[in-house]
């Protein structure tokens, strides 16, 4: 997901996707990137400058892929990134993919898959591209990176490359999947923890190095959970972006926390970077926006929101970071 050579581009005109009619130009704020079901979008930039986005299962694919030459106009590709599965996972629920580029030029795909051992609960899977093509195909490792099924499972992985070359994966422990009912199955006391963990990995992107450490968890301001973590370094500050509340709730949003150390402590800003309604600029009335991914450059973002019943379209935004403050440009 990360590149350290990207530069910001001021958005002056918007675009027509291959899936929709022309969109009215907007001066600022988020814009519609893919007018189709493409939840939990993440993205990476290839050596030739092309952007590739990856989305949760939909449109007949386990892992969806889209591309863009400029981050403005996006095209959904007829490509299955994960044509084969590992032995531990079922056919359903391939959620929240994230892709990073390795030093050898190959790409590593992280994703959430349903565990055969405990259906309706999930593990973080890892797959490596056959070649240096970021669209795949990706070949899954035989073993998942994390399960923690006794705590509800592991979901929403995202890779991170630190300034010293160390690699990490952040993910959520899916505690609300073993909650006691209510909002996202975790609205009834006693509420279950939904911590975000940081796992160091080797240069291959998946061999575990040491134990995972907790860097965030929900509190009362977050509703039933925190999820969809995404970690970047900008200047000397680590930014952890995440979503709060249930993905079907109008309160679903994107927030961020900051730290001077990759292992924390991370301090929540309390700011809703992306929220439901019309308060994000650009004139869009967003419904339950979340699952945000910000690139390592700190100036581009993809997220999803409901655009129709049971359809979560992908949206894009330009991001501005000033010190430890983040805003939508």
Secondary structure, DSSP 8 states (H G I E B T S, - for coil): ---SS------------TTS------SSS-EEEESS---S-EEEE-TTS-EEEEESSBTTBSSEEEEESSSSS-EE-S--S--S--TTB-SS--EEEEEEE-TTS-EEEEEEEEBGGGTT-EEEEEEEESSS-TT--EEE-SS-SB--GGGTBEEEEEEEE-TTS-EEEEEEE-GGGGS-BSGGGB-SSS-----EEEEEE-TTS-SB-S--EEEE---GGGTT-EEEEEEEEETTEEEEEEEES-TTSTT-EEEEEEESSTT---EEEEEEEE-SBSTTSTT--BEEEEEEEE-TTSSEEEEEEEEETTEEEEEEEEEEEETTEEEE-
